[in-house]
Amino acid sequence: MKFYIVDDDSSIPMMLRRIIEKDPQNDVVGIAHEAKKALADLTLMAVDIVLVDLLMPEISGIELIKQLKQRKPSLRFIMISQVRDSELRSEAYQTGIEFFIDKPINVIEVKTVIEKVIQNIQMTEKLTHIQALVGGSLTAEPVVDQRQKAKERILSILRFLGMTSEAGSSDILAIAQMMLEQHLTFREIDFNKAYHIDDREKKILFQRIRRAIKTGLTNLATLCMDDMDNEVVIEYANSLYEYKNVRNEMQFLRGTRQTGGKTSLRHFFDGLLNEVNVSD
C-alpha cells in the first residue's frame, strides 16, 4: 500500500514512516508539513491511504480531506490528533475518515488502525473484481453502503455514551467492524493473529479499550440518574453493560457504594453488535 503523511510537526511523519514501513508491502511515498503542498502532491500522485493531522495552520485536516475527496473519492483517510473534542471527531468521521490515531503516537494503535484500513481496501477490491467477473450483475455498492451504515450506527452509540473522545474508541470501532464483516463473536477473535501483536501488546490494547468502555459506563450511569425513564438509556444499560453494573455505578457516583460497576469486553462488544444488527 502507498501512504502519504500530512503533519506540521516534523517528528510525527518520521515516527509513522518507521512504523508503516516495517511491513515491506507498505511504502510512504510522500510527506508534507502543510496542507497546500499535500493538496498539490496528492492531486498528481498515486496513493492509497493518507494520514492527516487534524489541526494545521491555514487549512485544517478536515477541510483538506473535503477538498481531496472531491478530486479523488477513492482515497482512504486516517486522522492524527491530540484533540479529544467529541464534536470535532464526529465532524471528521462525517467527512469520511476511517479511524483516528491519537497523539502521542502509540505503535500498537498505528499498526491496528492501518491493518484495518488495508483490510477495508482489499475487501472493496475483491467486491469490484467479483462484479467484473459476473458482468455487473452483482454490485459492490450495496455491500459498501451496508458497511458504512454499520459504522455510522456504531459511532452514534459511542457518541451517545460520550466515548468518541477516548483513545480506545478507534479500537472499538475497528473490532466491531471486523466482528460484523467476519460474523464473529468477541470470544472467537484471535487478536494476536488478526492484529499481528504479541500478548503484551494485546494487554495494552485491552487496557485502552477498557478505559473507554468504563467512561461509557460512567456517562450512562449519569444519564440514568438524570432520566430513569429514558428507554434508550435503559436499553444500552442492559445490552452493553448489564443493568446491575450501571446501578452499581450510579450508587458509586452518589457515594452510597465504595466501588463502581464492572465492565466486560465480551458483553460490551456482543451487545454493541446486537444493537447494530437490530437497527438494520
C-alpha positions in Angstrom: 0.0 0.0 0.0 1.1 3.5 -0.7 0.9 6.1 2.1 1.1 9.9 2.3 1.5 11.7 5.7 0.5 15.3 6.4 1.5 16.8 9.7 3.1 20.2 10.6 5.1 18.5 13.4 8.1 17.2 11.5 8.8 14.4 14.1 5.4 12.7 13.6 5.8 11.7 9.9 9.2 10.2 10.8 7.7 8.1 13.6 4.8 7.0 11.4 7.0 6.2 8.5 9.2 3.8 10.6 6.1 2.0 11.9 4.4 1.8 8.5 7.4 0.6 6.5 8.2 -2.2 8.9 5.8 -4.1 6.7 7.7 -4.5 3.4 4.5 -4.2 1.4 3.9 -0.7 2.7 5.6 2.4 1.3 5.4 6.1 2.4 5.6 7.8 -0.9 5.3 11.4 0.3 5.3 13.7 3.4 4.0 17.3 3.7 4.1 19.7 6.7 1.4 21.9 5.4 -1.9 21.2 3.6 -1.3 23.2 0.4 1.7 21.0 -0.5 -0.3 17.9 0.3 -3.2 19.0 -1.9 -0.8 19.6 -4.8 1.1 16.4 -4.4 -2.0 14.1 -3.9 -3.7 15.5 -6.9 -1.0 14.0 -9.0 0.4 11.1 -7.0 -0.9 7.5 -6.8 -1.7 7.0 -3.1 -4.0 4.6 -1.2 -4.0 5.9 2.3 -3.5 9.4 3.6 -2.7 10.2 7.3 -3.7 13.7 8.1 -3.2 15.9 11.2 -6.5 17.4 12.5 -5.2 20.8 13.4 -2.9 22.6 10.9 -2.4 26.2 10.1 -4.3 27.8 7.1 -6.2 24.7 6.1 -7.4 22.2 8.7 -7.2 18.5 8.3 -10.9 18.2 7.9 -11.0 20.9 5.1 -8.1 19.2 3.4 -10.0 15.9 3.3 -13.1 17.5 1.9 -11.1 19.0 -0.9 -9.2 15.8 -1.6 -12.4 13.7 -1.6 -13.8 15.9 -4.4 -10.7 15.2 -6.5 -10.0 11.6 -5.6 -13.1 9.9 -4.0 -11.2 6.5 -3.6 -8.6 7.9 -1.2 -8.8 6.5 2.4 -8.0 8.8 5.3 -6.8 8.3 8.8 -6.9 11.3 11.1 -4.0 12.1 13.5 -4.9 14.2 16.6 -4.2 15.0 20.2 -7.6 16.7 20.4 -10.3 14.8 22.3 -13.2 17.1 21.4 -16.1 14.8 20.5 -17.7 17.3 18.2 -14.6 17.7 16.1 -14.1 14.0 16.0 -17.7 13.5 14.9 -17.2 16.1 12.1 -14.1 14.2 11.0 -15.9 10.9 10.8 -18.7 12.6 8.9 -16.2 14.0 6.4 -15.2 10.4 5.6 -12.2 9.4 7.7 -11.7 5.7 8.5 -10.2 6.0 12.0 -8.3 8.2 14.4 -4.8 7.8 15.6 -4.1 9.6 18.9 -1.1 11.7 19.8 1.3 10.8 21.4 1.8 8.1 18.8 1.2 4.5 20.1 2.8 1.8 17.9 0.1 -0.8 18.6 -2.7 1.7 17.8 -1.0 2.7 14.5 -0.5 -0.9 13.5 -4.0 -1.9 14.4 -5.7 1.0 12.5 -3.5 0.7 9.4 -4.2 -3.0 9.2 -7.9 -2.4 9.4 -7.9 0.2 6.7 -5.9 -2.1 4.4 -8.4 -4.9 5.1 -11.2 -2.5 4.1 -9.5 -1.6 0.8 -8.8 -5.2 0.0 -12.4 -6.1 0.6 -13.6 -3.3 -1.7 -11.2 -4.5 -4.4 -12.5 -8.1 -4.1 -16.1 -7.0 -4.5 -15.2 -4.9 -7.5 -13.4 -7.9 -9.0 -16.4 -10.2 -8.4 -18.6 -7.6 -10.1 -16.4 -7.6 -13.2 -16.4 -11.4 -13.4 -20.2 -11.6 -13.3 -20.6 -8.9 -15.8 -22.1 -6.3 -13.5 -25.0 -8.4 -12.2 -23.6 -8.2 -8.7 -22.7 -4.7 -7.5 -20.3 -3.8 -4.7 -22.1 -0.6 -3.8 -24.9 -2.1 -1.6 -22.3 -4.0 0.5 -20.1 -0.9 0.8 -23.2 1.1 1.8 -24.1 -1.5 4.4 -20.7 -1.4 5.9 -20.8 2.4 6.1 -24.3 2.3 7.7 -23.0 -0.1 10.3 -20.0 2.2 11.0 -22.3 5.2 11.4 -24.6 3.2 13.8 -21.6 2.1 15.9 -20.4 5.7 16.0 -23.8 7.0 17.0 -23.8 4.6 20.0 -20.3 5.6 21.0 -21.3 9.3 20.8 -24.4 8.7 22.9 -22.1 7.1 25.5 -19.6 10.1 25.3 -16.8 7.7 24.3 -15.6 9.2 20.9 -13.0 11.4 22.6 -11.4 8.4 24.2 -8.3 6.8 22.8 -9.9 3.4 22.7 -12.9 4.5 20.6 -11.0 3.8 17.3 -10.1 0.3 18.6 -13.7 -0.4 19.5 -14.9 0.7 16.0 -12.2 -1.4 14.3 -13.0 -4.5 16.3 -16.8 -4.1 15.9 -16.5 -3.8 12.2 -14.3 -6.9 12.0 -16.9 -8.8 14.0 -19.7 -7.7 11.7 -17.8 -8.4 8.5 -16.5 -11.8 9.6 -19.6 -12.8 11.6 -17.6 -13.3 14.8 -18.4 -13.1 18.5 -15.8 -11.4 20.7 -14.5 -14.7 22.1 -13.9 -16.0 18.6 -11.4 -13.3 17.6 -7.8 -14.3 17.6 -6.3 -10.8 18.3 -2.7 -12.0 18.1 -3.3 -13.2 14.6 -5.7 -10.5 13.4 -3.6 -7.6 14.5 -0.1 -9.1 14.4 0.5 -8.4 18.1 2.0 -10.4 21.0 0.4 -11.0 24.4 1.9 -7.8 25.9 0.6 -5.6 23.1 -2.8 -7.3 23.3 -2.9 -6.5 27.0 -2.2 -2.8 26.3 -4.9 -2.8 23.6 -7.4 -4.3 26.0 -6.5 -1.8 28.7 -7.1 1.1 26.3 -10.5 -0.3 25.3 -11.5 -0.9 28.9 -10.8 2.7 29.8 -13.1 3.9 27.0 -15.8 1.4 28.0 -15.6 2.4 31.6 -16.0 6.1 30.6 -19.2 5.0 28.7 -20.4 3.2 31.8 -19.9 6.3 34.0 -21.6 8.5 31.4 -24.5 6.1 31.1 -25.0 5.9 34.8 -25.1 9.7 35.0 -27.7 9.8 32.2 -29.7 7.1 34.0 -29.7 9.2 37.2 -31.0 12.2 35.3 -33.7 10.4 33.4 -34.7 7.0 34.7 -37.5 6.7 32.2 -35.3 7.1 29.1 -35.9 3.9 27.1 -32.6 4.2 25.1 -30.6 4.6 28.3 -32.2 1.5 29.8 -31.7 -0.5 26.7 -28.0 0.3 26.5 -27.6 -0.3 30.2 -28.9 -3.8 29.7 -27.4 -4.7 26.3 -23.9 -3.2 26.8 -23.2 -3.4 30.5 -25.9 -5.4 32.3 -28.1 -3.1 34.3 -26.7 -4.3 37.7 -23.4 -2.7 36.8 -25.0 0.5 35.8 -26.9 0.5 39.0 -23.7 -0.1 41.0 -22.0 2.8 39.1 -24.9 5.0 40.0 -24.6 4.1 43.7 -20.9 4.8 43.5 -21.4 8.2 41.9 -23.9 9.0 44.7 -21.4 8.0 47.3 -23.5 5.1 48.7 -21.2 2.4 47.4 -17.4 2.1 47.6 -16.9 0.5 44.1 -18.5 1.2 40.8 -19.9 -1.1 38.2 -17.8 -3.7 36.4 -17.3 -3.9 32.6 -17.0 -6.9 30.4 -15.3 -6.6 26.9 -17.2 -9.6 25.7 -20.6 -8.4 26.9 -20.0 -4.9 25.5 -18.9 -5.9 22.1 -21.5 -8.7 21.6 -24.2 -6.2 22.8 -22.9 -3.5 20.5 -23.2 -5.8 17.5 -26.6 -6.8 18.6 -27.7 -3.2 18.7 -26.2 -2.6 15.2 -27.9 -5.7 13.7 -31.3 -4.8 15.3 -31.2 -1.4 13.7 -30.6 -2.8 10.2 
